[in-house]
Amino acid sequence: MLVYLFPKYVGKPSQIEKMGWGFRFAALGKASSIFGLVVVVLGGIYGGIFTPTEAGAIGCVGSLVIMILKRKVNSKEILSSLMEAGSTTASVFLVFIGAQMYSRMLSASGLVAEVSSFLMKLPISPSLVILGMLLVYIFLGCFLDVLSIMLITLPIFLPVIRGFGFDIIWFAVLSVMTIETGLMTPPFGCRYS
């Protein structure tokens, strides 16, 4: 459309080759596998066949099959991709294992109960306590990533929120927004700019 409205941006009309219908159908045929994958993934989600998480896995496997069938990838590249995915998965699971040990240690030591009772007995408004938690999230966002922050703080903060009678979903949304704001601040935020 832009070419028809402003042909001077793409050259003189004599320089523009007219695209024939054969070329158009060939291009459509090349894109049909991707279109089919999109239909399968979105159709499966909207049809209730699988969840969005499962759809992501099906889309990943489907794109791998398309790449293999079109010979766009060789076995060395596949092995390299699997090794990289395994390394990332192992590091995430290591964080989860550490967080599980951390939360069990907090529960066994009684620190969660002590902190909860201390914060509940403070002679200030519960809203100020939540504001303090959000300030902690912004501060931690300067140095840590989202997963680490949540795994470190939620075992302590969640009983306090429940004790005050606040909605957990509301606090989760507020926490994620605050942590993401903290991630944009230096020095952690400077790494991505």
Buried (B, 14 or more C-beta within 10 A) or exposed (E): EEEEEEEEEEEEEEEEEEEEEEEEEEEEEEEEBEEEBEEBBEEBBEEEEBEEEEBEEBBEEBBEEBBEEEEEBEEEEEEEEEEEEEEEEEEEEEEEEEBEEEBEEBEEEEEBEEBBEEBEEEEEEBEEBBEEBBEBBBEBBBEBEBEBBBBBBBBBBBBBBEBBEBEEEEBBEBBBEBBEBBBBBEEBBEEEE
